[in-house]
Amino acid sequence: MESTSPLLKKKTIKSVRGWPSLIGYAAIIWSVLYGFLQLYWLLGGDGYPFKHEESIGLFSGMITYLSAQAGGIIFVTLCFLGIGIGIDMQRNSKSFLPHWFVLAYAWGLAASLILFVPDMTLIAMMGYAFMLKFAFNWTMFNQIICIIGAILWFFTGVIYLRKTSGACEYCGRTETEKVPFLVRWGSWITIIAAVAPLPYALSRFAWALNIPFGVDKQFFKDFSTINPGHHLTEWVFGSLCIMGGILTLGLIQKWGEIFPHWFPFIGGKRVPILLAVIPASMVSIAVTSAGFVFTFGFLAVTLHLISVENILVNNIWGTIGPMIFWVPWGVSLGLATIAYYYRRRNKCSKCSRGGA
């Protein structure tokens, strides 16, 4: 017996109808607002957020290595270019612009906003929140604004690709639908995502046990003097990585689709798809962006591209070395999340493809 009334179904379908176009227009609006904000800063307005801060030094966002004027010109150009490209992408008729150029802009901008804007503070904020330590400022808020822009432009590109390739704009399925590549390789990708944080976790557990793993004894002594409470921090951060790896495995386990029966109130019920997809996506973005910053810093120091005198970078193999696995961790977690979504998604309400 059908448990949902036809009227409720009709309202639900109507409420989501048109969301592909809405995302495209949202990307255009973001480009307009952020473009004018960058123009304001370029003309001398206060509040420009991309400043190289000595407190985080080597682990600042890539954009901070540019002058305020150069950064402003790049952002204004990209944002105002995006307005025209975004409008062209919404046309039902043939695009004025080459297909490859439109996709390169949309996904290139999304990748740039995630990789070149954030610094290490976002991932640090997420970690310290579990220790009930909260710190938030305008620079972090601006990074979140840029990440939102990245998400909007990424999905705008996805929808444009679906539209121009004859697939359903809502689900991406075609008449000759095959099992997606990510679903076929989802188990292996998920295992990589679960294992990738282990080097960082093990190194921090070693530090918590007063084992100077990857660093010299004098560094560890000095570090403990400067930060006497670091043992608790290492336990928490290492444990978060282990817990994250276990939860990641849920993307390919039965308990990731059905709550275990011993769960109070919700045991035996289906896990809402977005309950897994949204947190995993947030962690994926934060880890990837932070991992890119750490990897850049690691390579810059080890290859002697820059000269830095710092208690952390002088022992970089132990302090920053484990973070070079963060980019593979974040990327594989993102792909594993997409595979989970593809495997569990329902029949499309627009094209009626898929489902049982």
N, C-alpha and C positions, 0 to 999 in steps of 0.2 A: 504494500500500500504506500502511496506517495505521501511523505510526511510534510512536504512543503506545499503550501497552496500555490496555484497557478498565478494568483495576483501578486504574491510575494516574490515569486520567481521573476515575474515581468518587471517589477520595480527594481529588483537587484540587477537584472540585465541592463535595464535602462540607466541605472546609476553609474555603471562602468562603461557604458557605450560612449565612444568618443575619447577615451583616455589616451590613445596614441597621439591624437592631434593636440590634446591638452598638454602633454609633455613637451611636444615641439614648441608650442607657444610659450610654455613656461621657460624653456631654454632661451627663447628670444627675449623675454622679459628680463631674465637674469642678465643677459648680455647688455641690455639697455641700461639697467640700473647700475650694474657693476662698471660698465664702460664709463658712465658719467661720473661715478665715484672716483674712478682712476683719473679721469680728466680733471676733476676738482683737485686731486693731489698733485697732478702734473703741473697745474697752474699755481701751485704754492700753498694749497690748503693744508690744514693741520691733520694729523692722524695717520700719515702714511705708515703702514704696518710692516713693510718688508725691510727692516733695519737689522744689520748684522750685530747681534748682541754678544758682548764679551762673555756673559755668564754661561752661554752654551757654545760659543766659539765655533769649533770645527763642525758641530752638529746642528748648525743653523740651516734653514731652508736654502735651496740652491738659488732662489730668486734674490736672496739677500746679498749675493756676491756682485749683483749689478747695482749701479747707482740708482737713486730714486728717479732720476729723469729717464734713464734707459729702461728701467722697469715699467715706468708709467707709459712710455711710448709703446712698448710691446703690448701691454695690457689693453690700452685704448685701441690700438690697431686690431688686435685679435677680437675684442668685444664688438666693435663696430662692424668688422668684417662678418662676424657671426650673425649680426642682425640681417644682413642681406642674404647670407647663405641659409639661415633659418627660414626666412620667408620663402626662398626658392624651394626648400625642402617640403614645404606645406602645399605646394602646387599640385593639383591633380593631373595637370598636363605634363608634358615632357619638360624636364629641368633644363634651364639655360646653361648650367654648369656641368662639367664632366662628372660622371658617377664616382670615379675614384677620388676626385678632388674633394667632393662633398664629404665622403666617408673619411678621407684623410684628415680633413679639418675637424670634424666632429669627434672622432676618436683620438686624434692627436692632441686636441685641446683638453679632452677629458684626462688623458694620460699625463699631460703636462701639469694640470692643476693638482693632480694627486702626487706626482713625483717631485715637482720642483718648488711647490709652495710650502707644504707642511714641514715642520722641523720635528725634533724629538719630543716636544712638550706635550703633544696630544696623546701619544702612547703612554708617556709618563703620568699624565693626568688620569688616564684610565686605570693604570696600575695602582697609583696612590689612593684612588677612590676606595679601593678595597681595604685600605688601612685607615679609612675615614679622614683622609687628608685631601682637602679640596683647594684647588688654585685655578682661577680662571681670569683671563684678561682679554683685552681687545685684540691682541695678536692671535690668540687661540680662536676667538670668535670669527675673525677674518679668515682663518684657515678652514673653519667649518663652512663658511659661506662659499669658499672656493671648491670645497669637496662637494657641496650641494650642486654647484654649477657643473662639476665633472660628471656627477651622476645624471643630471638632466641631459647633458650633451651626449653622454654614452648611450642612453636609451633613445634619444632622438636619432642617433646614427643607426641603432638596431632597427627601429621602426622604419626608417628610410630604406634600409637594405631589404627588409621584408616587403615593403610596398613595391619597390622596383624589381624584385625578383619573383613576384607573383604569389608570395606566401601570405598567409593571414596576418594582418597587422597586429592582431591581438595576441596570438599564440605562436606565430612563426611556422605553423605547420603548412605543408603543401599537399596536393592531391596524391603525390607519390611519396608519402612520408616514410622515412626510414628511421631506424633507431639512432638517435643523435650520437655522435662520436663521444661526447662527454659521458653519456650514460654507459656506453660500452666499456670505457676505461675509467669509469667513476670510482670503482673500488681501489684501483692502484693509485689514482690521484688523491683519494681520501687518505690512504695509508701514508703517502708522502707528507700530506698536510699534518697528520697526527704525529709523525716522527720528527719533522723539521724543528720543532721548538726544543727537542731534548738536549742538544748541545748547550743551549743557554741555561736550561733548567739545571742540568748536572753541574755546570760550572758554578752556578750560584748556590747550589746546595753544598758544594765543596767549600765555598767561602763561608757559608753559614756555620760549617763545622770547623772553621779556622784552618782549612787546608788551602794554602796559597796556589790554587790551580791556575796555571798559565801566567803567573806573575811571580816576581821575586819576593823573598821574605821581607825585605826592607820596605817595599811598596805596600805589602799587606799590613805591616805594622803601622806605617804612616797613614794609610787609608783608614785603619781602625781608630787611629787617634783623631783624625779629622772628622770621621763620621762614626761615633761609637755605637750608634743604633743600627748600623748597617746589617747586622746579623738577622734581625727581624725582617728587614726589607728583602734580604736575599731569600729567606724562607717563603715569604709571601709571593714574590715575583716568580720564584722557581715553581711553587705549588700552582700558581695560576697557569703556567705553561703546561704542567702535567694535566691539570683539570681540563684545560682547553683541548689538549690532545685526546683525552678520553671522550669529551663531548663531540669532538670532530668525528670519532669513530661511529658515533650515533647516526651520522649521515648515511651509513651503509648497514646499520644494524636494525633489527626489528624494533628495539626499544626507542629508536629514533623516529618511528612511525606510529607506534602504539605505546602509550604510557604503561610502564610495568604495573602489574596488579597490586603491588604493595604500596603504590602511591595513594595517599588519602584523597578521597573525593573524585579524582580524575583517573584512577587506575583502570586500565582496560580501554580507555577512550583514545581516539586518534589524536596524534600530535598535530596541531594546526601547522600548516606548511610555513607560514610566515613567522611562527615562533622560533623556528630554527633558521630560516633564511635571513631575517633581519639582523639578529645579533652576529651571526657568522659573517655576513657581508660587512658589517661595521668593523669587526675585528680584522677582516681581510684587508680593508682599505687602510686602517691605522697601522697595521704591521707592515704592509708593503711600503707605505710612504716613509715610515721610520726606518725600515730596513734599507731603503735606497739612500737615505742620509748617512746611516752608519757605514754602509758599504763604500760610499764615496769617500768618507773620512778615512776608513781603513786603507783603501787603495792609495789615497793621496799621501798618507804617512808612510806606508810600507814601500811605496815606489819613489819616495823622496820628492814628490811633486811640490810639497810645501813643507816648511820647517815649523814645527810646533813644539814648544816646551811645556809639558803638562804632565801631572802625575798619572793621569789616565792613559794618555797616548804613548808615554814612554814604556808602558807595559801593554801595548795594544793587542797582542795576541790573546791575552787573557781577559782584558776588559771589553774590547770591542769585537774581537775575533768571532765569538759565538753568534753575534748579530748578523754576520754575513749570510746566515741561513734564513734570515727573516724575509728577504724578498721571495725566495722559493716557497717559504711557508705561507706568506700572504697570497701569492698568486695561486698556489695549489689549493689553498682553502677557498678562494673565490671560485675556482673551477669546480671544486668538489660541491660547493653550495649550489652552483648552477645545475650540476648533474643531479643532485638531490631534488631540486625543484622540477626538472624535466621528468624525472622518474615518477614523481608523485602528483603532478598536476592533473586536473580533471579535464573532462570534455569541454572544448571551447564553446562558450555561449554565443559566439559570433559565427564561426564556420561549422560548428558541430562536429569537428574532427577530434580524434583522440578519445580517451576515456575507455571504460570497459565496454 
